[in-house]
Amino acid sequence: MSIPSGAPGVAPRVPEAVHRRRWAILGVLMFSLLIVVLDNSILNVAVKTIASPAPTGIGATQSELEWAINSYTLVFAGMLFTAGLLGDRVGRKKVLLAGILVFGLGSALAAFSSSPGQLITWRALMGLGAAFVMPATLAVLMNVFERDEQPKAIGIWAGSVGLGIAIGPITGGLLLEHFWWGSIFLVNVPVVVVALIAMVVLVPDSKDPAPGRVDPPGVVLSIIGLVLLVYGIIRGGELASFTDVTVLAPLIGGLLVLTAFVWHEKRSSHPSIDISYFRKPAFAAAVAAIALVFFALMGVTFFSAFYLQSVRGYTALQSGLLILPLAAAQMIFAPRARLVVDRFGAKAVCTVGMLLVAGGLSAFALFGADTPLWVLCLVFFVQGTGMAHIMPPVTVAVMQALPRERAGSGSAINNTFRQVGGALGIAVLGSVLSTVYRGDIEGHLGAVPAAARGVAGESIEATLGVAERMGPAGRPLVAAANDAFISAMHVTALGSAAVALIGAVVVAVFLPGRHQAGPAGRDQAASPAKEPAARS
């Protein structure tokens, strides 16, 4: 039980002027987060358009599409930890403003890309900006809300992700119906301008008042280790194999560097992060749950766009509208998750949430080319409900385990595990999807010209493109491609559900029950000695 900020004998940790405008500040933070989430959700419905030949798209291949997504993820994940540390040291508002500015610049450049290579480059720049935005929003939140209101604020913050999921595909669909594909990135620019003005006016700055000495070896090791690890994961997904030397080398190298990072942090007198936090079962289970749930969901999110548009024939706008139930569930339930946790405990709530996600993912194994729309909407709603009861509690568990002055580091840990889990999900589950699809479609490529068979077997979009060029003779290939993709989707969905079930076991075993409270939480809530550390 946290002690209210107004309790006798406990000095308020948040300045009164900041406390009075805390909800307006939360609105600005949500708006900033919305920009990042909006961009990724827009891109998910635009992949088919970008894959089309010019002038409709830029003729990106399946591999180039994955790198348009993964270049962002690679830089984002690699820089998250450093961005969190930098925010704690130089000021979270400064880092947030810089991140939004870089993200806006990358968006403008990406909009006018003339080749897949340019798009991949500017997406990486957007990832750099986003790496400074995401941890800073959550760190600022922890420094403008008292401890007893933090779960409510984090729930609303998490619900804004649902808003982005809802607005993104619909906005993307509308833009793609009326404008060129680059408009999905250009739309970020006016949003960035509004966010910058609102931040300057409303958001207070804060930082760790006693950050200690800089830990350059730790920072360098974290960047190198995360970049190598995520690159190896992405490369494995691209090749649909994790035994190739170009996959194993960065994977093993990344794990070795991260091991050296942990070894260094445990022995350093001024570590970037206190590794001892991971010895706490609740903290470790929370970050594991974040990684596992995004592993399971990101792979499905990637292939669902092709299922809805390539197999079912829906437009980008229609596909976006079909995802509305998932977003609506998050917006409805995430802000209220704290009430359910108060009644039943984080262990029960997160376990049920994981089971709901697993159930929604396994339902994809039953989908066919003519599954009724109401079934799709129901499954998306179930997935969104599960997510809404996982992310707020585990985020609270991570953030309240660390002192408020280290909020940037805590947010960076939260988001790093999320991004690595998501990248691993896209790579591993994408590999499974690709391998099963290729195995099923190969037997149906006999009528395809020999020179085009290799390309035709790469993905459903490639197969459909070859079938279209074949005219009437390609119609049987379209049916075979749809069947092969659905079969591959079934296998991948079951793999995703299995990962979500592992997550359910982790939270059921290690998260605290209803009446348990972490010692760190009690100390932070009750100790007036630490009050000055939060003031900015």
ABEGO torsion letter per residue (X at the ends): XBBBAABBGBBBABBAAAAAAAAAAAAAAAAAAAAAAAAAAAAAAAAAAAABBOAABAGBBAAAAAAAAAAAAAAAAAAAAAAAAAAAAAEAAAAAAAAAAAAAAAAAAAAABABAAAAAAAAAAAAAAAAAAAAAAAAAAAAABBAAAAAAAAAAAAAAAAAAAAAAAAAAAAAAAABBAAAAAAAAAAAAAAAAAAAAAABBBBBBABAEBBBAAAAAAAAAAAAAAAAAAAAAAAAGBAABAAAAAAAAAAAAAAAAAAAAAAABABBABBAAAAABAAAAAAAAAAAAAAAAAAAAAAAAAAAAAAAAGBBAAAAAAAAAAAAAAAAAAAAAAAAAAAAAEAAAAAAAAAAAAAAAAAAAAABBAABBAAAAAAAAAAAAAAAAAAAAAAAAAAAAABBAAAAAAAAAAAAAAAAAAAAAAAAAAAAAAAAAAAAAAAAAAAABBAAAAAAAAABAAAAAAAAAAAEAAAAAAAAAAAAAAAAAAAAAAAAAAAAAAAAAAAAAAABBBAABBBAAAAAAAABAAAAAAABX
